[in-house]
Amino acid sequence: MTSSRPEPTHRSAYRAFRTIPTRWADNDMYGHVNNVVYYGWFDTAVNAMLIDRGVLDIHSGTTIGFVVETHCNYFAPVAFPQTVDIGVRVAHAGTSSVRYDIGVFAEGALEAAAQGHFVHVYVDRDTRRPVPLPAALRRLIETLQT
């Protein structure tokens, strides 16, 4: 089977950023941040942005997002005590789902140390059934699309 490895993206490809400090506990026995931590960064960057921009109310909103797919490619290690900048852009928006592309950048770096995506399906909080993207979320997504 032949597959082509993606190239790291440039910082300029992303529309929004969240700075996150690494923690001592993030490093694994090999001296770099463990791969599972990256998925926490993905979740934090997207959801914090949605909350900050007023389109997601995690406590009483009627629409919530479920992660249904994730993926990550790694290009360069990061380690405590580095700070990382997590870039977010929207690659695709459907009726009830959004694919967020995410880049992990060591502080000041122009190329991603890792990049990936996750897909949110937006559902009704009570029924857990997919719903159309709320208007405010759709407007924000338009500003994040590449």
Secondary structure as UniProt FT lines:
FT   HELIX           11..13
FT   STRAND          16..21
FT   HELIX           24..26
FT   TURN            29..30
FT   HELIX           35..52
FT   TURN            53..54
FT   TURN            58..60
FT   STRAND          63..74
FT   TURN            80..81
FT   STRAND          83..93
FT   STRAND          97..106
FT   TURN            107..108
FT   STRAND          114..124
FT   TURN            125..127
FT   HELIX           135..144
//
